[in-house]
Amino acid sequence: MVLNNFINNYQYYRENMISFLIKPKILQVETTNDCNSNCEICMRTHLKRPMGSISFEEFKKLPLNDFNEVALHGWGECLLHPDIFKMVSYAKSLGLKTSLCSNGSLLDKRLDELLKSGLDEIAFGIYSLDGKEHILNNIKTLVEEKNNRNIPLTTYIDITMFKDNLEHIPEIIDTGIELGVNGIVLHRLFDIYGVNKEIKYGLTNKEEKAFINGLISKYKNKINIYPPLPHTTPCRILLNCMFIRWDCMQSPCVYLTDESLGDARTSYNELRKRHLLYIKKKVKKNDICKRCIW
């Protein structure tokens, strides 16, 4: 009896401690799932959801005031959205940090809008330099122009790592240094649909550690490199971030967008309640979560 009471009390306090501690303050909003590119490692085309974009008016119905940061990207090219910088400016007017992740192909068409929006951070996804001349020129122009205007915009190159592109990553980093970006973000390829059967992450923990330590040592004092963190269950994404699809439906994370937790045009407390319920009840049972390496 005493042992059962101890176990029950332990489980009760553990669950309630989780509820108390987990208060995600980053809101990731998928402004669109449309894209002007077709990357061989991207799972976007394998998603079952229809194509679309969130409207500016619907965006304003999200409980933005209860977050510290809004990341305006998902499974699409955010610069395709006509109102992306209206959203950035609106979020900034609420005192929020704003960030984007882009393929960089449309920068030249929207450069002035971007620089006037108040955007805090932008990352450019580049896992290969093949055919990227136009994009690299766009990034170079952005860096030069934001420096000329003294705009405090932080720029990154975001590199998806997998076994077959490791030898090219130093060249990408060297290019980032030449362009003048502020940092390099590394993350692991996690392809839940097997988009390209020939491309897999393929690195052991030991291989990954040796490769990343080599990069950090090589580029010390040249550029900041942000390596992927060790995977945890629940992962750091679930612990720190909530995800909203373009149709204003809440999902657990960017890799679980086929799951809907409900309409996101509600209160922060309701979003958090659903998010915590998913963490408590479903993470350990979900096949994608079990395989996740982020």
Summary of the structure (lengths in Angstrom):
residues: 294
radius of gyration: 20.1
end to end distance: 41.3
largest distance: 72.0
contacts: 883
relative contact order: 0.14
helix: 45%
strand: 16%
